[in-house]
Amino acid sequence: PWIWECVQLEMKRRERYLEEHNITRFSQNTEANPFSSKIICGECNRAFARKGWRTPNGDRKVWQCSERYKVKGVLGCGNRHIYDETLIEIYLMAWNGLLECREMLVPEWERKMQGVNLLERFRAMDFMEITKDARPIKELDIDLMLRTVDYIKMFEEGMVVTVFLDGTGIEWKN
Ligand SMILES: [Zn+2]
């Protein structure tokens, strides 16, 4: 019964997430675009969208705030763009960073495992398990990323914060 309760809480959490960032629905195609709806603008709180760009170095995938050109030709949100490869690097750094400070996080997870919030309890147990004896990763593991990342927030001045589903945030500065 407590897992059923967790699922209800998780569904509510996702609903709130969509509403907060003005997203219509989560992508079904996570294999092709795993970061879809997970990149959030630190300036206007809307989601980033991925586009293909033709550059002198070939076609590249780039992420931009979905509010950038809400009205055609008019610049909306002025936040910067980020390339897909950079995003993956930031994610890898954040996950490996979390693994590195696991010892510091364990007491917090243990506290949450005793708490009244069942979803927090579930996440804490999950993080405890996934990070146990885990080695740093060098490549994007989509299932692991989807299981652990809440969102990645991009700020104008070069700061990026990866927030994991246990509540841990890891900063990266350009
Ligand atoms: Zn924005």
Backbone and ligand atoms as CSV (ligand in chain L), in Angstrom:
chain,resi,resn,atom,element,x,y,z
A,1,PRO,N,N,0.818,-1.228,0.000
A,1,PRO,CA,C,0.000,0.000,0.000
A,1,PRO,C,C,0.852,1.280,0.000
A,2,TRP,N,N,2.019,1.247,0.605
A,2,TRP,CA,C,2.788,2.498,0.659
A,2,TRP,C,C,3.380,2.852,-0.701
A,3,ILE,N,N,3.631,1.850,-1.540
A,3,ILE,CA,C,4.123,2.119,-2.897
A,3,ILE,C,C,3.012,2.782,-3.723
A,4,TRP,N,N,1.785,2.307,-3.529
A,4,TRP,CA,C,0.646,2.904,-4.217
A,4,TRP,C,C,0.547,4.390,-3.833
A,5,GLU,N,N,0.732,4.666,-2.560
A,5,GLU,CA,C,0.700,6.046,-2.054
A,5,GLU,C,C,1.829,6.876,-2.692
A,6,CYS,N,N,3.008,6.271,-2.843
A,6,CYS,CA,C,4.143,6.942,-3.493
A,6,CYS,C,C,3.813,7.325,-4.926
A,7,VAL,N,N,3.153,6.392,-5.629
A,7,VAL,CA,C,2.806,6.645,-7.024
A,7,VAL,C,C,1.857,7.844,-7.118
A,8,GLN,N,N,0.895,7.926,-6.207
A,8,GLN,CA,C,-0.027,9.074,-6.190
A,8,GLN,C,C,0.744,10.369,-5.969
A,9,LEU,N,N,1.679,10.340,-5.013
A,9,LEU,CA,C,2.473,11.540,-4.712
A,9,LEU,C,C,3.347,11.929,-5.898
A,10,GLU,N,N,3.899,10.911,-6.561
A,10,GLU,CA,C,4.756,11.166,-7.718
A,10,GLU,C,C,3.932,11.759,-8.868
A,11,MET,N,N,2.723,11.255,-9.061
A,11,MET,CA,C,1.867,11.802,-10.119
A,11,MET,C,C,1.540,13.263,-9.844
A,12,LYS,N,N,1.278,13.572,-8.594
A,12,LYS,CA,C,0.996,14.969,-8.214
A,12,LYS,C,C,2.231,15.843,-8.419
A,13,ARG,N,N,3.378,15.294,-8.057
A,13,ARG,CA,C,4.625,16.047,-8.217
A,13,ARG,C,C,4.841,16.404,-9.688
A,14,ARG,N,N,4.613,15.424,-10.572
A,14,ARG,CA,C,4.804,15.662,-12.004
A,14,ARG,C,C,3.809,16.674,-12.551
A,15,GLU,N,N,2.589,16.591,-12.074
A,15,GLU,CA,C,1.558,17.536,-12.489
A,15,GLU,C,C,1.973,18.976,-12.126
A,16,ARG,N,N,2.439,19.122,-10.877
A,16,ARG,CA,C,2.893,20.441,-10.410
A,16,ARG,C,C,4.067,20.928,-11.243
A,17,TYR,N,N,4.958,19.995,-11.584
A,17,TYR,CA,C,6.156,20.334,-12.358
A,17,TYR,C,C,5.756,20.900,-13.727
A,18,LEU,N,N,4.831,20.208,-14.410
A,18,LEU,CA,C,4.369,20.653,-15.721
A,18,LEU,C,C,3.753,22.039,-15.626
A,19,GLU,N,N,2.933,22.215,-14.610
A,19,GLU,CA,C,2.250,23.485,-14.423
A,19,GLU,C,C,3.257,24.609,-14.160
A,20,GLU,N,N,4.194,24.332,-13.246
A,20,GLU,CA,C,5.161,25.358,-12.859
A,20,GLU,C,C,5.998,25.842,-14.037
A,21,HIS,N,N,6.329,24.925,-14.960
A,21,HIS,CA,C,7.204,25.299,-16.064
A,21,HIS,C,C,6.459,25.436,-17.387
A,22,ASN,N,N,5.149,25.446,-17.304
A,22,ASN,CA,C,4.325,25.658,-18.483
A,22,ASN,C,C,4.612,24.651,-19.602
A,23,ILE,N,N,4.697,23.380,-19.233
A,23,ILE,CA,C,4.952,22.315,-20.209
A,23,ILE,C,C,3.618,21.589,-20.436
A,24,THR,N,N,3.301,21.285,-21.695
A,24,THR,CA,C,2.026,20.641,-21.994
A,24,THR,C,C,1.995,19.203,-21.487
A,25,ARG,N,N,3.042,18.437,-21.837
A,25,ARG,CA,C,3.121,17.060,-21.347
A,25,ARG,C,C,4.567,16.576,-21.449
A,26,PHE,N,N,4.884,15.505,-20.732
A,26,PHE,CA,C,6.231,14.941,-20.798
A,26,PHE,C,C,6.401,14.203,-22.116
A,27,SER,N,N,7.617,14.231,-22.651
A,27,SER,CA,C,7.905,13.543,-23.898
A,27,SER,C,C,7.825,12.027,-23.689
A,28,GLN,N,N,7.327,11.332,-24.696
A,28,GLN,CA,C,7.289,9.871,-24.642
A,28,GLN,C,C,8.579,9.293,-25.218
A,29,ASN,N,N,9.303,10.171,-25.923
A,29,ASN,CA,C,10.472,9.696,-26.648
A,29,ASN,C,C,11.770,9.967,-25.885
A,30,THR,N,N,11.878,9.387,-24.691
A,30,THR,CA,C,13.024,9.695,-23.841
A,30,THR,C,C,14.318,9.078,-24.365
A,31,GLU,N,N,14.197,8.053,-25.197
A,31,GLU,CA,C,15.383,7.407,-25.756
A,31,GLU,C,C,16.104,8.386,-26.697
A,32,ALA,N,N,15.340,9.082,-27.546
A,32,ALA,CA,C,15.931,10.002,-28.520
A,32,ALA,C,C,16.248,11.358,-27.892
A,33,ASN,N,N,15.485,11.744,-26.899
A,33,ASN,CA,C,15.685,13.065,-26.299
A,33,ASN,C,C,15.518,12.970,-24.775
A,34,PRO,N,N,16.520,12.365,-24.123
A,34,PRO,CA,C,16.370,12.051,-22.696
A,34,PRO,C,C,16.192,13.274,-21.791
A,35,PHE,N,N,16.773,14.427,-22.181
A,35,PHE,CA,C,16.700,15.599,-21.310
A,35,PHE,C,C,15.433,16.428,-21.524
A,36,SER,N,N,14.588,15.944,-22.435
A,36,SER,CA,C,13.363,16.682,-22.735
A,36,SER,C,C,12.584,17.026,-21.464
A,37,SER,N,N,12.190,18.279,-21.348
A,37,SER,CA,C,11.434,18.862,-20.219
A,37,SER,C,C,12.207,18.873,-18.888
A,38,LYS,N,N,13.482,18.500,-18.914
A,38,LYS,CA,C,14.285,18.529,-17.682
A,38,LYS,C,C,15.205,19.746,-17.600
A,39,ILE,N,N,15.319,20.477,-18.708
A,39,ILE,CA,C,16.195,21.652,-18.691
A,39,ILE,C,C,15.335,22.890,-18.446
A,40,ILE,N,N,15.606,23.562,-17.343
A,40,ILE,CA,C,14.756,24.676,-16.934
A,40,ILE,C,C,15.538,25.985,-16.976
A,41,CYS,N,N,14.871,27.029,-17.452
A,41,CYS,CA,C,15.485,28.344,-17.559
A,41,CYS,C,C,15.570,28.996,-16.173
A,42,GLY,N,N,16.773,29.392,-15.770
A,42,GLY,CA,C,16.975,30.038,-14.480
A,42,GLY,C,C,16.494,31.482,-14.479
A,43,GLU,N,N,16.201,32.016,-15.651
A,43,GLU,CA,C,15.767,33.407,-15.755
A,43,GLU,C,C,14.248,33.526,-15.729
A,44,CYS,N,N,13.548,32.658,-16.475
A,44,CYS,CA,C,12.079,32.800,-16.545
A,44,CYS,C,C,11.332,31.542,-16.072
A,45,ASN,N,N,12.078,30.498,-15.683
A,45,ASN,CA,C,11.485,29.271,-15.119
A,45,ASN,C,C,10.721,28.397,-16.119
A,46,ARG,N,N,10.809,28.724,-17.422
A,46,ARG,CA,C,10.187,27.866,-18.432
A,46,ARG,C,C,11.187,26.784,-18.856
A,47,ALA,N,N,10.697,25.809,-19.629
A,47,ALA,CA,C,11.581,24.721,-20.059
A,47,ALA,C,C,12.372,25.124,-21.300
A,48,PHE,N,N,13.558,24.561,-21.445
A,48,PHE,CA,C,14.346,24.717,-22.663
A,48,PHE,C,C,13.849,23.689,-23.688
A,49,ALA,N,N,14.000,24.019,-24.962
A,49,ALA,CA,C,13.655,23.086,-26.031
A,49,ALA,C,C,14.893,22.824,-26.886
A,50,ARG,N,N,14.972,21.628,-27.463
A,50,ARG,CA,C,16.131,21.271,-28.277
A,50,ARG,C,C,15.847,21.495,-29.760
A,51,LYS,N,N,16.849,22.041,-30.435
A,51,LYS,CA,C,16.708,22.303,-31.866
A,51,LYS,C,C,17.969,21.811,-32.583
A,52,GLY,N,N,17.843,21.628,-33.898
A,52,GLY,CA,C,19.024,21.312,-34.701
A,52,GLY,C,C,19.585,22.610,-35.271
A,53,TRP,N,N,20.907,22.799,-35.179
A,53,TRP,CA,C,21.549,23.990,-35.744
A,53,TRP,C,C,22.568,23.555,-36.771
A,54,ARG,N,N,22.584,24.263,-37.898
A,54,ARG,CA,C,23.617,23.991,-38.890
A,54,ARG,C,C,24.788,24.927,-38.603
A,55,THR,N,N,25.933,24.387,-38.304
A,55,THR,CA,C,27.105,25.222,-38.010
A,55,THR,C,C,28.229,24.826,-38.960
A,56,PRO,N,N,29.303,25.644,-39.039
A,56,PRO,CA,C,30.437,25.273,-39.912
A,56,PRO,C,C,31.026,23.910,-39.529
A,57,ASN,N,N,30.822,23.496,-38.268
A,57,ASN,CA,C,31.335,22.189,-37.833
A,57,ASN,C,C,30.295,21.078,-37.956
A,58,GLY,N,N,29.293,21.299,-38.772
A,58,GLY,CA,C,28.263,20.281,-38.974
A,58,GLY,C,C,27.006,20.580,-38.173
A,59,ASP,N,N,26.046,19.668,-38.249
A,59,ASP,CA,C,24.787,19.874,-37.531
A,59,ASP,C,C,24.981,19.591,-36.048
A,60,ARG,N,N,24.477,20.482,-35.234
A,60,ARG,CA,C,24.595,20.288,-33.791
A,60,ARG,C,C,23.239,20.476,-33.131
A,61,LYS,N,N,23.089,19.804,-31.975
A,61,LYS,CA,C,21.858,19.964,-31.204
A,61,LYS,C,C,22.094,21.038,-30.150
A,62,VAL,N,N,21.169,21.957,-30.073
A,62,VAL,CA,C,21.330,23.049,-29.134
A,62,VAL,C,C,20.028,23.268,-28.360
A,63,TRP,N,N,20.182,23.684,-27.101
A,63,TRP,CA,C,19.018,23.936,-26.247
A,63,TRP,C,C,18.852,25.422,-26.014
A,64,GLN,N,N,17.590,25.874,-26.106
A,64,GLN,CA,C,17.268,27.279,-25.895
A,64,GLN,C,C,15.998,27.377,-25.084
A,65,CYS,N,N,15.867,28.491,-24.375
A,65,CYS,CA,C,14.636,28.712,-23.621
A,65,CYS,C,C,13.456,28.773,-24.591
A,66,SER,N,N,12.369,28.093,-24.242
A,66,SER,CA,C,11.210,28.071,-25.141
A,66,SER,C,C,10.521,29.438,-25.223
A,67,GLU,N,N,10.915,30.357,-24.331
A,67,GLU,CA,C,10.347,31.711,-24.366
A,67,GLU,C,C,11.195,32.660,-25.214
A,68,ARG,N,N,12.257,32.129,-25.826
A,68,ARG,CA,C,13.188,33.009,-26.522
A,68,ARG,C,C,12.517,33.774,-27.668
A,69,TYR,N,N,11.813,33.045,-28.509
A,69,TYR,CA,C,11.088,33.714,-29.596
A,69,TYR,C,C,9.632,33.298,-29.552
A,70,LYS,N,N,8.975,33.659,-28.498
A,70,LYS,CA,C,7.580,33.248,-28.357
A,70,LYS,C,C,6.747,33.905,-29.452
A,71,VAL,N,N,7.033,35.178,-29.693
A,71,VAL,CA,C,6.419,35.879,-30.820
A,71,VAL,C,C,7.478,35.902,-31.914
A,72,LYS,N,N,7.111,35.439,-33.086
A,72,LYS,CA,C,8.069,35.287,-34.175
A,72,LYS,C,C,8.861,36.580,-34.433
A,73,GLY,N,N,10.198,36.447,-34.411
A,73,GLY,CA,C,11.049,37.593,-34.716
A,73,GLY,C,C,11.309,38.510,-33.530
A,74,VAL,N,N,10.548,38.339,-32.438
A,74,VAL,CA,C,10.753,39.189,-31.267
A,74,VAL,C,C,11.468,38.392,-30.182
A,75,LEU,N,N,12.594,38.927,-29.698
A,75,LEU,CA,C,13.342,38.225,-28.664
A,75,LEU,C,C,12.605,38.303,-27.330
A,76,GLY,N,N,12.262,37.116,-26.798
A,76,GLY,CA,C,11.606,37.061,-25.495
A,76,GLY,C,C,12.655,36.902,-24.416
A,77,CYS,N,N,12.720,35.741,-23.794
A,77,CYS,CA,C,13.730,35.491,-22.762
A,77,CYS,C,C,15.129,35.512,-23.385
A,78,GLY,N,N,16.051,36.248,-22.787
A,78,GLY,CA,C,17.390,36.414,-23.355
A,78,GLY,C,C,18.434,35.439,-22.841
A,79,ASN,N,N,18.003,34.409,-22.131
A,79,ASN,CA,C,18.976,33.450,-21.592
A,79,ASN,C,C,19.767,32.798,-22.730
A,80,ARG,N,N,21.006,32.385,-22.413
A,80,ARG,CA,C,21.905,31.838,-23.435
A,80,ARG,C,C,21.478,30.421,-23.844
A,81,HIS,N,N,22.101,29.921,-24.893
A,81,HIS,CA,C,21.827,28.556,-25.350
A,81,HIS,C,C,22.917,27.621,-24.836
A,82,ILE,N,N,22.682,26.336,-24.966
A,82,ILE,CA,C,23.694,25.361,-24.548
A,82,ILE,C,C,23.654,24.163,-25.503
A,83,TYR,N,N,24.834,23.660,-25.841
A,83,TYR,CA,C,24.895,22.512,-26.742
A,83,TYR,C,C,24.618,21.218,-25.977
A,84,ASP,N,N,24.045,20.267,-26.692
A,84,ASP,CA,C,23.705,18.957,-26.138
A,84,ASP,C,C,24.920,18.306,-25.454
A,85,GLU,N,N,26.089,18.377,-26.123
A,85,GLU,CA,C,27.296,17.726,-25.571
A,85,GLU,C,C,27.676,18.339,-24.220
A,86,THR,N,N,27.549,19.678,-24.135
A,86,THR,CA,C,27.903,20.368,-22.890
A,86,THR,C,C,26.989,19.919,-21.763
A,87,LEU,N,N,25.713,19.799,-22.109
A,87,LEU,CA,C,24.715,19.379,-21.142
A,87,LEU,C,C,25.048,17.990,-20.579
A,88,ILE,N,N,25.425,17.085,-21.470
A,88,ILE,CA,C,25.772,15.725,-21.041
A,88,ILE,C,C,26.995,15.766,-20.122
A,89,GLU,N,N,27.985,16.590,-20.478
A,89,GLU,CA,C,29.175,16.730,-19.632
A,89,GLU,C,C,28.812,17.238,-18.252
A,90,ILE,N,N,27.935,18.227,-18.214
A,90,ILE,CA,C,27.514,18.805,-16.937
A,90,ILE,C,C,26.800,17.747,-16.097
A,91,TYR,N,N,25.948,16.976,-16.758
A,91,TYR,CA,C,25.235,15.916,-16.046
A,91,TYR,C,C,26.219,14.882,-15.469
A,92,LEU,N,N,27.178,14.444,-16.290
A,92,LEU,CA,C,28.156,13.440,-15.837
A,92,LEU,C,C,28.935,13.956,-14.636
A,93,MET,N,N,29.347,15.235,-14.721
A,93,MET,CA,C,30.089,15.863,-13.629
A,93,MET,C,C,29.226,15.890,-12.366
A,94,ALA,N,N,27.944,16.211,-12.532
A,94,ALA,CA,C,27.052,16.329,-11.374
A,94,ALA,C,C,26.837,14.968,-10.711
A,95,TRP,N,N,26.572,13.948,-11.533
A,95,TRP,CA,C,26.330,12.616,-10.958
A,95,TRP,C,C,27.585,12.098,-10.248
A,96,ASN,N,N,28.738,12.259,-10.926
A,96,ASN,CA,C,29.981,11.803,-10.301
A,96,ASN,C,C,30.281,12.621,-9.036
A,97,GLY,N,N,29.891,13.883,-9.046
A,97,GLY,CA,C,30.051,14.737,-7.868
A,97,GLY,C,C,29.191,14.242,-6.716
A,98,LEU,N,N,27.984,13.828,-7.046
A,98,LEU,CA,C,27.087,13.293,-6.012
A,98,LEU,C,C,27.677,12.017,-5.401
A,99,LEU,N,N,28.215,11.163,-6.272
A,99,LEU,CA,C,28.833,9.920,-5.777
A,99,LEU,C,C,30.000,10.238,-4.839
A,100,GLU,N,N,30.764,11.275,-5.217
A,100,GLU,CA,C,31.930,11.652,-4.420
A,100,GLU,C,C,31.557,12.118,-3.017
A,101,CYS,N,N,30.408,12.792,-2.913
A,101,CYS,CA,C,30.049,13.281,-1.572
A,101,CYS,C,C,28.969,12.402,-0.926
A,102,ARG,N,N,28.913,11.152,-1.376
A,102,ARG,CA,C,27.912,10.214,-0.851
A,102,ARG,C,C,27.921,10.145,0.684
A,103,GLU,N,N,29.112,10.073,1.241
A,103,GLU,CA,C,29.231,9.929,2.693
A,103,GLU,C,C,28.527,11.051,3.445
A,104,MET,N,N,28.588,12.253,2.845
A,104,MET,CA,C,27.930,13.404,3.457
A,104,MET,C,C,26.413,13.323,3.304
A,105,LEU,N,N,25.969,12.644,2.246
A,105,LEU,CA,C,24.532,12.603,1.943
A,105,LEU,C,C,23.801,11.494,2.701
A,106,VAL,N,N,24.532,10.431,3.028
A,106,VAL,CA,C,23.907,9.274,3.680
A,106,VAL,C,C,23.106,9.639,4.949
A,107,PRO,N,N,23.653,10.464,5.853
A,107,PRO,CA,C,22.873,10.794,7.062
A,107,PRO,C,C,21.535,11.472,6.733
A,108,GLU,N,N,21.550,12.302,5.686
A,108,GLU,CA,C,20.322,12.990,5.259
A,108,GLU,C,C,19.313,11.978,4.690
A,109,TRP,N,N,19.806,11.040,3.903
A,109,TRP,CA,C,18.927,9.989,3.358
A,109,TRP,C,C,18.353,9.138,4.488
A,110,GLU,N,N,19.211,8.835,5.456
A,110,GLU,CA,C,18.748,8.010,6.584
A,110,GLU,C,C,17.641,8.727,7.362
A,111,ARG,N,N,17.823,10.038,7.503
A,111,ARG,CA,C,16.812,10.840,8.201
A,111,ARG,C,C,15.481,10.787,7.419
A,112,LYS,N,N,15.583,10.967,6.083
A,112,LYS,CA,C,14.374,10.963,5.248
A,112,LYS,C,C,13.697,9.591,5.233
A,113,MET,N,N,14.500,8.539,5.367
A,113,MET,CA,C,13.938,7.179,5.378
A,113,MET,C,C,13.065,6.937,6.603
A,114,GLN,N,N,13.257,7.781,7.633
A,114,GLN,CA,C,12.428,7.673,8.842
A,114,GLN,C,C,11.282,8.681,8.824
A,115,GLY,N,N,11.267,9.531,7.793
A,115,GLY,CA,C,10.313,10.643,7.774
A,115,GLY,C,C,8.894,10.238,7.431
A,116,VAL,N,N,7.991,11.211,7.466
A,116,VAL,CA,C,6.577,10.922,7.206
A,116,VAL,C,C,6.230,11.042,5.723
A,117,ASN,N,N,7.061,11.792,4.962
A,117,ASN,CA,C,6.784,11.942,3.535
A,117,ASN,C,C,7.218,10.670,2.796
A,118,LEU,N,N,6.226,9.906,2.312
A,118,LEU,CA,C,6.516,8.591,1.723
A,118,LEU,C,C,7.330,8.681,0.444
A,119,LEU,N,N,7.096,9.737,-0.344
A,119,LEU,CA,C,7.846,9.875,-1.584
A,119,LEU,C,C,9.316,10.185,-1.275
A,120,GLU,N,N,9.551,11.061,-0.296
A,120,GLU,CA,C,10.921,11.364,0.137
A,120,GLU,C,C,11.591,10.110,0.667
A,121,ARG,N,N,10.825,9.319,1.375
A,121,ARG,CA,C,11.342,8.074,1.938
A,121,ARG,C,C,11.769,7.123,0.817
A,122,PHE,N,N,10.888,7.020,-0.187
A,122,PHE,CA,C,11.177,6.165,-1.333
A,122,PHE,C,C,12.450,6.623,-2.053
A,123,ARG,N,N,12.551,7.944,-2.326
A,123,ARG,CA,C,13.733,8.481,-3.026
A,123,ARG,C,C,15.014,8.220,-2.232
A,124,ALA,N,N,14.935,8.460,-0.935
A,124,ALA,CA,C,16.119,8.277,-0.092
A,124,ALA,C,C,16.596,6.826,-0.166
A,125,MET,N,N,15.649,5.881,-0.105
A,125,MET,CA,C,15.998,4.466,-0.200
A,125,MET,C,C,16.616,4.157,-1.546
A,126,ASP,N,N,16.004,4.747,-2.597
A,126,ASP,CA,C,16.460,4.503,-3.958
A,126,ASP,C,C,17.895,5.032,-4.141
A,127,PHE,N,N,18.143,6.251,-3.659
A,127,PHE,CA,C,19.479,6.843,-3.802
A,127,PHE,C,C,20.518,6.071,-2.996
A,128,MET,N,N,20.123,5.626,-1.839
A,128,MET,CA,C,21.016,4.839,-0.998
A,128,MET,C,C,21.460,3.596,-1.778
A,129,GLU,N,N,20.484,2.956,-2.437
A,129,GLU,CA,C,20.749,1.720,-3.159
A,129,GLU,C,C,21.568,1.950,-4.434
A,130,ILE,N,N,21.142,2.950,-5.259
A,130,ILE,CA,C,21.834,3.152,-6.547
A,130,ILE,C,C,23.281,3.587,-6.353
A,131,THR,N,N,23.539,4.361,-5.293
A,131,THR,CA,C,24.885,4.913,-5.138
A,131,THR,C,C,25.831,3.966,-4.398
A,132,LYS,N,N,25.269,2.904,-3.839
A,132,LYS,CA,C,26.097,1.977,-3.072
A,132,LYS,C,C,27.096,1.275,-3.994
A,133,ASP,N,N,28.381,1.413,-3.677
A,133,ASP,CA,C,29.472,0.835,-4.481
A,133,ASP,C,C,29.441,1.273,-5.944
A,134,ALA,N,N,28.786,2.407,-6.235
A,134,ALA,CA,C,28.714,2.856,-7.630
A,134,ALA,C,C,30.025,3.524,-8.037
A,135,ARG,N,N,30.417,3.305,-9.279
A,135,ARG,CA,C,31.642,3.912,-9.798
A,135,ARG,C,C,31.268,5.126,-10.654
A,136,PRO,N,N,32.210,6.087,-10.773
A,136,PRO,CA,C,31.940,7.243,-11.631
A,136,PRO,C,C,31.604,6.785,-13.053
A,137,ILE,N,N,30.730,7.505,-13.727
A,137,ILE,CA,C,30.362,7.127,-15.095
A,137,ILE,C,C,31.043,8.054,-16.106
A,138,LYS,N,N,31.286,7.520,-17.293
A,138,LYS,CA,C,31.948,8.301,-18.339
A,138,LYS,C,C,30.997,8.591,-19.486
A,139,GLU,N,N,29.883,7.850,-19.531
A,139,GLU,CA,C,28.921,8.045,-20.611
A,139,GLU,C,C,27.531,8.188,-20.048
A,140,LEU,N,N,26.672,8.836,-20.823
A,140,LEU,CA,C,25.301,9.031,-20.386
A,140,LEU,C,C,24.567,7.690,-20.300
A,141,ASP,N,N,24.049,7.402,-19.119
A,141,ASP,CA,C,23.214,6.221,-18.925
A,141,ASP,C,C,21.786,6.763,-18.776
A,142,ILE,N,N,20.991,6.622,-19.821
A,142,ILE,CA,C,19.680,7.275,-19.877
A,142,ILE,C,C,18.770,6.826,-18.733
A,143,ASP,N,N,18.725,5.526,-18.487
A,143,ASP,CA,C,17.836,5.024,-17.425
A,143,ASP,C,C,18.222,5.583,-16.059
A,144,LEU,N,N,19.532,5.602,-15.811
A,144,LEU,CA,C,20.024,6.131,-14.537
A,144,LEU,C,C,19.687,7.625,-14.422
A,145,MET,N,N,19.898,8.364,-15.511
A,145,MET,CA,C,19.631,9.803,-15.506
A,145,MET,C,C,18.152,10.062,-15.222
A,146,LEU,N,N,17.269,9.329,-15.934
A,146,LEU,CA,C,15.830,9.548,-15.758
A,146,LEU,C,C,15.368,9.173,-14.340
A,147,ARG,N,N,16.061,8.215,-13.765
A,147,ARG,CA,C,15.686,7.754,-12.433
A,147,ARG,C,C,16.137,8.725,-11.332
A,148,THR,N,N,17.172,9.532,-11.647
A,148,THR,CA,C,17.777,10.330,-10.572
A,148,THR,C,C,17.661,11.848,-10.724
A,149,VAL,N,N,17.550,12.342,-11.977
A,149,VAL,CA,C,17.559,13.803,-12.164
A,149,VAL,C,C,16.155,14.387,-12.103
A,150,ASP,N,N,15.988,15.424,-11.269
A,150,ASP,CA,C,14.734,16.152,-11.250
A,150,ASP,C,C,14.760,17.157,-12.402
A,151,TYR,N,N,15.701,18.102,-12.366
A,151,TYR,CA,C,15.851,19.055,-13.472
A,151,TYR,C,C,17.259,19.649,-13.453
A,152,ILE,N,N,17.605,20.298,-14.563
A,152,ILE,CA,C,18.885,20.994,-14.670
A,152,ILE,C,C,18.557,22.454,-14.981
A,153,LYS,N,N,19.003,23.366,-14.115
A,153,LYS,CA,C,18.636,24.769,-14.289
A,153,LYS,C,C,19.809,25.573,-14.827
A,154,MET,N,N,19.531,26.304,-15.906
A,154,MET,CA,C,20.549,27.100,-16.596
A,154,MET,C,C,20.380,28.575,-16.278
A,155,PHE,N,N,21.460,29.201,-15.814
A,155,PHE,CA,C,21.403,30.629,-15.540
A,155,PHE,C,C,22.211,31.405,-16.571
A,156,GLU,N,N,21.774,32.636,-16.790
A,156,GLU,CA,C,22.367,33.521,-17.780
A,156,GLU,C,C,23.892,33.666,-17.636
A,157,GLU,N,N,24.384,33.854,-16.394
A,157,GLU,CA,C,25.801,34.175,-16.193
A,157,GLU,C,C,26.710,32.949,-16.218
A,158,GLY,N,N,26.218,31.790,-16.628
A,158,GLY,CA,C,27.119,30.652,-16.805
A,158,GLY,C,C,27.013,29.601,-15.720
A,159,MET,N,N,26.117,29.829,-14.771
A,159,MET,CA,C,25.948,28.830,-13.715
A,159,MET,C,C,24.876,27.813,-14.132
A,160,VAL,N,N,25.155,26.535,-13.871
A,160,VAL,CA,C,24.178,25.482,-14.142
A,160,VAL,C,C,24.038,24.634,-12.871
A,161,VAL,N,N,22.824,24.379,-12.440
A,161,VAL,CA,C,22.608,23.578,-11.240
A,161,VAL,C,C,21.826,22.320,-11.607
A,162,THR,N,N,22.406,21.172,-11.313
A,162,THR,CA,C,21.710,19.903,-11.531
A,162,THR,C,C,21.052,19.513,-10.219
A,163,VAL,N,N,19.729,19.379,-10.233
A,163,VAL,CA,C,19.014,19.025,-9.014
A,163,VAL,C,C,18.515,17.584,-9.139
A,164,PHE,N,N,18.926,16.753,-8.185
A,164,PHE,CA,C,18.532,15.350,-8.209
A,164,PHE,C,C,17.239,15.135,-7.429
A,165,LEU,N,N,16.603,14.005,-7.676
A,165,LEU,CA,C,15.290,13.738,-7.080
A,165,LEU,C,C,15.330,13.540,-5.565
A,166,ASP,N,N,16.528,13.384,-4.994
A,166,ASP,CA,C,16.627,13.308,-3.528
A,166,ASP,C,C,16.737,14.709,-2.942
A,167,GLY,N,N,16.825,15.738,-3.820
A,167,GLY,CA,C,16.914,17.114,-3.364
A,167,GLY,C,C,18.319,17.704,-3.426
A,168,THR,N,N,19.328,16.873,-3.711
A,168,THR,CA,C,20.706,17.371,-3.796
A,168,THR,C,C,20.906,18.199,-5.064
A,169,GLY,N,N,21.535,19.361,-4.910
A,169,GLY,CA,C,21.834,20.198,-6.072
A,169,GLY,C,C,23.343,20.307,-6.249
A,170,ILE,N,N,23.821,20.115,-7.491
A,170,ILE,CA,C,25.252,20.215,-7.760
A,170,ILE,C,C,25.475,21.351,-8.759
A,171,GLU,N,N,26.328,22.318,-8.368
A,171,GLU,CA,C,26.562,23.492,-9.213
A,171,GLU,C,C,27.725,23.289,-10.164
A,172,TRP,N,N,27.601,23.911,-11.305
A,172,TRP,CA,C,28.670,23.925,-12.298
A,172,TRP,C,C,28.770,25.350,-12.800
A,173,LYS,N,N,30.009,25.866,-12.891
A,173,LYS,CA,C,30.161,27.241,-13.359
A,173,LYS,C,C,31.090,27.272,-14.540
A,174,ASN,N,N,30.633,27.940,-15.597
A,174,ASN,CA,C,31.427,28.047,-16.818
A,174,ASN,C,C,32.601,29.003,-16.609
L,1,ZN,ZN,ZN,13.860,31.776,-20.185
